[in-house]
């Protein structure tokens, strides 16, 4: 792929590989390493598709992108997956557009899959199932038991993304106005802070005490990743994924094989809203820029028990004094 700009410009795109351009694009974005890898795969898939048709990517039109998208759908990929791939590709073309390597973004005019904001493929958990999963974690024994318990408590009580969980460092822990807290960088590079629940703090303290003793030091001298393997490496998202399913199976949750760490995040939002937590507070806690995203996580939002008409009718009764 030759990346020769169509007209002179101050920020010229040097002739070179698509991989170099992709790395420059990714370096210009605040993204987690997991997202970077996904975007690399998405762009590579598009470039391979173009190469197989002798299509110069810089000359692609929205019709080419449409054909590519329909091919992805023919592979029975979920609409959300296809939409995500096109979103990453659109960002890549926006980068080239800013560098004047292309004169338009072909993804902009393409037909993207319709995604209902009321739908999510993630399988959630009821509050009782979350309790059972936490109980299964608390009942475990062995050198990794406290680490596992800490991981699932943080997922359940704080509704963290799995990437946020495994990215936590010991230095992210703190105390603010009497609250035990976490400060970290969330999705999109946005600084986040969350309060630790009493159970999360107690479980975390027990884990850190055990880890410090194993390393022959004190808790205040620990540093690096918060959750580590027996060899001292940062725990990865795949380990957390397997942990959630294993504990769910031990807890007797029938749909354990369909669960993921994100299931606990969905349950966090649904339960918080069911308990009367205002939408904007749940939105802030989950780090969503758009409240419509938070609403999609609230699986109980269509429950007629929450219909505002009941609240208005009750207020009318109070005003009438009857």
C-alpha positions as CSV (number, residue, x, y, z in Angstrom):
1,X,0.0,0.0,0.0
2,X,1.5,3.3,-1.1
3,X,0.6,6.2,1.2
4,X,1.4,9.1,-1.1
5,X,-0.5,12.3,-0.3
6,X,-2.7,13.7,-3.0
7,X,-1.5,17.2,-2.5
8,X,1.4,18.9,-0.7
9,X,0.9,19.6,3.0
10,X,2.9,20.5,6.1
11,X,2.3,17.1,7.7
12,X,3.2,14.9,4.7
13,X,2.5,11.2,4.9
14,X,5.8,9.5,4.1
15,X,5.7,6.7,1.6
16,X,5.8,3.6,3.8
17,X,3.9,0.7,5.1
18,X,0.3,0.7,6.2
19,X,1.5,-0.7,9.5
20,X,3.6,2.4,10.1
21,X,0.6,4.7,9.4
22,X,-1.6,2.5,11.7
23,X,0.9,2.8,14.5
24,X,1.0,6.6,14.0
25,X,-2.8,6.7,14.2
26,X,-2.9,4.6,17.3
27,X,-0.2,6.7,19.0
28,X,-2.4,9.7,18.4
29,X,-5.3,8.2,20.4
30,X,-5.8,7.7,24.1
31,X,-6.6,4.0,24.0
32,X,-6.1,0.9,26.2
33,X,-3.7,-1.7,24.8
34,X,-6.6,-4.1,24.4
35,X,-8.4,-1.5,22.2
36,X,-5.2,-0.8,20.2
37,X,-4.9,-4.5,19.4
38,X,-8.5,-4.7,18.3
39,X,-8.1,-1.6,16.0
40,X,-4.9,-3.1,14.6
41,X,-6.8,-6.3,13.7
42,X,-9.7,-4.3,12.2
43,X,-7.5,-2.3,9.9
44,X,-5.5,-5.3,9.0
45,X,-8.7,-7.1,8.0
46,X,-9.7,-4.3,5.8
47,X,-6.3,-4.0,4.1
48,X,-6.3,-7.8,3.5
49,X,-9.8,-7.5,1.9
50,X,-8.6,-4.7,-0.3
51,X,-5.4,-6.6,-1.3
52,X,-7.5,-9.6,-2.3
53,X,-9.4,-7.4,-4.8
54,X,-6.5,-5.3,-6.0
55,X,-8.2,-2.3,-4.5
56,X,-6.0,0.7,-3.4
57,X,-7.3,1.5,0.1
58,X,-6.7,5.2,-0.5
59,X,-9.1,5.1,-3.4
60,X,-11.9,3.1,-1.8
61,X,-15.4,4.4,-1.9
62,X,-18.4,3.9,0.4
63,X,-19.6,1.1,-2.0
64,X,-16.4,-0.8,-1.3
65,X,-16.9,-0.4,2.5
66,X,-20.5,-1.6,2.1
67,X,-19.3,-4.7,0.2
68,X,-16.8,-5.3,3.0
69,X,-19.4,-4.9,5.7
70,X,-21.8,-7.2,4.0
71,X,-19.0,-9.8,3.8
72,X,-18.5,-9.5,7.5
73,X,-22.2,-10.0,8.1
74,X,-22.1,-13.1,5.8
75,X,-19.6,-14.6,8.3
76,X,-22.4,-14.3,10.9
77,X,-20.6,-11.7,13.0
78,X,-22.8,-9.9,15.4
79,X,-24.0,-6.5,14.3
80,X,-22.2,-4.9,17.2
81,X,-18.9,-6.5,16.0
82,X,-19.4,-5.3,12.5
83,X,-20.2,-1.8,13.7
84,X,-17.2,-1.7,15.9
85,X,-14.9,-2.8,13.1
86,X,-16.3,0.0,10.8
87,X,-16.0,2.5,13.6
88,X,-12.3,1.7,14.0
89,X,-11.8,1.9,10.3
90,X,-13.6,5.2,10.1
91,X,-11.2,6.6,12.7
92,X,-8.3,5.4,10.7
93,X,-9.6,7.2,7.6
94,X,-10.2,10.3,9.6
95,X,-6.6,10.3,10.6
96,X,-5.6,10.0,6.9
97,X,-8.0,12.7,6.0
98,X,-6.3,15.1,8.5
99,X,-3.0,14.3,6.9
100,X,-4.5,14.9,3.4
101,X,-3.6,11.4,2.3
102,X,-7.2,11.0,1.2
103,X,-9.9,13.5,0.3
104,X,-12.8,11.8,1.9
105,X,-13.7,9.1,4.5
106,X,-15.3,6.2,2.6
107,X,-16.8,4.8,5.8
108,X,-18.8,8.0,6.4
109,X,-21.2,7.2,3.7
110,X,-21.4,3.5,4.2
111,X,-24.4,1.6,5.6
112,X,-23.6,0.5,9.2
113,X,-25.6,-2.2,11.0
114,X,-28.5,-0.9,13.1
115,X,-27.8,-1.2,16.8
116,X,-30.6,-0.7,19.2
117,X,-29.6,1.1,22.4
118,X,-32.1,-1.2,24.1
119,X,-30.2,-4.3,23.2
120,X,-27.0,-5.8,24.6
121,X,-25.7,-9.3,24.0
122,X,-24.1,-9.5,27.4
123,X,-25.8,-12.0,29.8
124,X,-26.5,-10.3,33.1
125,X,-26.9,-11.6,36.6
126,X,-29.6,-11.1,39.2
127,X,-28.6,-9.6,42.6
128,X,-29.1,-13.1,44.1
129,X,-26.8,-14.6,41.5
130,X,-24.1,-12.0,42.2
131,X,-24.4,-12.8,45.9
132,X,-24.0,-16.5,45.1
133,X,-20.9,-15.8,42.9
134,X,-19.3,-13.7,45.7
135,X,-20.1,-16.3,48.2
136,X,-18.4,-19.0,46.1
137,X,-15.3,-16.7,45.8
138,X,-15.2,-16.1,49.6
139,X,-15.5,-19.9,50.3
140,X,-12.4,-20.7,48.2
141,X,-9.1,-21.7,49.8
142,X,-5.6,-21.7,48.5
143,X,-2.9,-19.2,47.7
144,X,-4.9,-17.4,45.0
145,X,-8.2,-17.3,46.8
146,X,-7.9,-13.8,48.2
147,X,-6.8,-12.4,44.9
148,X,-9.7,-14.0,43.2
149,X,-12.2,-12.8,45.8
150,X,-10.7,-9.3,45.5
151,X,-11.1,-9.3,41.7
152,X,-14.8,-10.3,41.7
153,X,-15.7,-8.0,44.6
154,X,-14.2,-5.0,42.6
155,X,-16.1,-6.1,39.5
156,X,-19.4,-6.5,41.4
157,X,-19.3,-3.6,43.8
158,X,-17.7,-1.0,41.5
159,X,-18.9,-2.2,38.1
160,X,-15.4,-1.8,36.6
161,X,-14.6,-2.8,33.1
162,X,-12.3,-5.8,33.0
163,X,-9.6,-3.6,31.4
164,X,-9.8,-1.1,34.2
165,X,-9.6,-3.9,36.8
166,X,-6.5,-5.5,35.4
167,X,-4.9,-2.1,34.7
168,X,-5.1,-1.1,38.4
169,X,-1.8,-0.4,40.2
170,X,-1.1,-0.4,44.0
171,X,-0.4,3.3,43.6
172,X,-4.0,3.9,42.5
173,X,-5.3,3.2,46.1
174,X,-5.9,6.2,48.3
175,X,-8.0,7.9,51.0
176,X,-10.2,10.9,50.2
177,X,-12.3,12.6,52.8
178,X,-12.7,9.5,54.8
179,X,-13.3,7.2,51.8
180,X,-11.1,4.5,50.7
181,X,-10.7,5.2,47.0
182,X,-9.3,4.2,43.6
183,X,-7.9,6.6,41.0
184,X,-7.2,5.3,37.5
185,X,-7.4,6.1,33.8
186,X,-10.6,4.8,32.3
187,X,-11.8,4.2,28.7
188,X,-10.9,7.1,26.4
189,X,-8.1,8.2,28.6
190,X,-10.4,9.8,31.1
191,X,-9.3,10.1,34.8
192,X,-11.6,8.1,37.0
193,X,-12.1,7.8,40.8
194,X,-14.3,5.4,42.7
195,X,-15.0,4.7,46.4
196,X,-14.3,1.3,47.8
197,X,-17.2,-0.4,49.6
198,X,-16.4,-1.8,53.1
199,X,-16.4,-5.3,51.7
200,X,-14.1,-4.4,48.8
201,X,-11.7,-2.6,51.1
202,X,-11.6,-5.4,53.6
203,X,-11.1,-8.0,51.0
204,X,-8.4,-5.9,49.3
205,X,-6.6,-5.4,52.6
206,X,-6.5,-9.1,53.3
207,X,-5.1,-9.8,49.8
208,X,-2.5,-7.1,50.1
209,X,-1.5,-8.4,53.6
210,X,-1.0,-11.9,52.2
211,X,0.9,-10.6,49.2
212,X,3.2,-8.4,51.3
213,X,4.0,-11.4,53.6
214,X,4.7,-13.6,50.5
215,X,7.1,-11.0,49.1
216,X,8.8,-10.5,52.5
217,X,7.8,-6.8,52.8
218,X,5.1,-4.5,54.2
219,X,2.0,-3.3,52.5
220,X,3.2,0.3,52.3
221,X,6.2,-0.9,50.3
222,X,4.2,-2.8,47.6
223,X,4.1,-1.3,44.2
224,X,3.4,-2.2,40.6
225,X,0.2,-4.0,39.4
226,X,-2.6,-4.4,42.0
227,X,-3.5,-8.0,41.0
228,X,-0.6,-10.2,40.2
229,X,0.1,-13.8,39.3
230,X,2.2,-16.1,41.5
231,X,5.1,-15.0,39.4
232,X,4.5,-11.3,40.0
233,X,3.1,-10.5,36.5
234,X,0.0,-8.4,36.0
235,X,-3.1,-10.6,35.9
236,X,-4.7,-10.4,32.5
237,X,-8.3,-10.2,31.3
238,X,-8.4,-13.8,30.1
239,X,-7.7,-15.0,33.6
240,X,-10.5,-12.8,34.9
241,X,-12.9,-14.1,32.2
242,X,-12.1,-17.7,33.2
243,X,-12.4,-16.9,36.9
244,X,-15.9,-15.4,36.5
245,X,-17.2,-18.5,34.7
246,X,-15.6,-20.9,37.1
247,X,-17.0,-19.2,40.2
248,X,-20.4,-18.9,38.5
249,X,-20.4,-22.6,37.8
250,X,-19.4,-23.4,41.5
251,X,-22.3,-21.1,42.6
252,X,-24.8,-23.1,40.6
253,X,-25.7,-20.4,38.1
254,X,-27.3,-22.2,35.2
255,X,-26.0,-19.9,32.5
256,X,-22.4,-19.8,33.8
257,X,-21.0,-20.7,30.3
258,X,-22.4,-17.5,28.9
259,X,-21.1,-15.1,31.5
260,X,-18.2,-12.7,31.3
261,X,-16.7,-10.0,33.6
262,X,-19.0,-7.6,31.8
263,X,-22.0,-9.5,33.2
264,X,-21.1,-8.0,36.6
265,X,-20.9,-4.5,35.1
266,X,-24.4,-4.9,33.7
267,X,-25.7,-6.2,37.0
268,X,-24.1,-3.2,38.8
269,X,-26.1,-0.8,36.7
270,X,-29.4,-2.6,36.8
271,X,-29.2,-3.1,40.6
272,X,-28.1,0.5,41.3
273,X,-31.1,1.8,39.3
274,X,-33.5,-0.7,40.9
275,X,-32.3,0.6,44.3
276,X,-33.1,4.2,43.3
277,X,-29.6,5.5,42.4
278,X,-30.2,8.4,40.0
279,X,-29.2,7.8,36.4
280,X,-26.6,10.5,36.4
281,X,-24.8,9.0,39.4
282,X,-24.8,5.6,37.8
283,X,-23.5,7.2,34.6
284,X,-20.6,8.9,36.4
285,X,-19.8,5.7,38.3
286,X,-19.6,3.7,35.1
287,X,-17.6,6.3,33.2
288,X,-20.2,6.7,30.4
289,X,-20.0,9.9,28.3
290,X,-23.6,9.4,27.1
291,X,-26.5,8.6,29.5
292,X,-28.1,6.5,26.8
293,X,-25.3,4.0,27.1
294,X,-26.0,3.7,30.8
295,X,-29.6,3.1,30.2
296,X,-28.8,0.2,27.9
297,X,-27.0,-1.4,30.8
298,X,-30.1,-1.0,33.0
299,X,-31.8,-4.3,32.3
300,X,-34.8,-3.4,34.5
301,X,-35.6,-0.1,32.9
302,X,-38.8,-1.4,31.3
303,X,-40.1,-2.7,34.5
304,X,-43.6,-1.2,34.9
305,X,-43.1,-1.0,38.7
306,X,-40.9,2.0,37.8
307,X,-43.5,3.8,35.6
308,X,-43.5,7.5,36.6
309,X,-47.3,7.5,36.5
310,X,-47.3,5.8,39.9
311,X,-45.2,8.5,41.4
312,X,-47.4,11.2,40.0
313,X,-50.5,9.5,41.2
314,X,-49.1,9.1,44.7
315,X,-48.2,12.7,44.8
316,X,-51.7,13.7,43.7
317,X,-53.1,11.6,46.6
318,X,-50.8,13.3,49.1
319,X,-51.8,16.8,47.9
320,X,-55.5,15.9,48.2
321,X,-55.0,14.7,51.7
322,X,-57.1,11.5,51.0
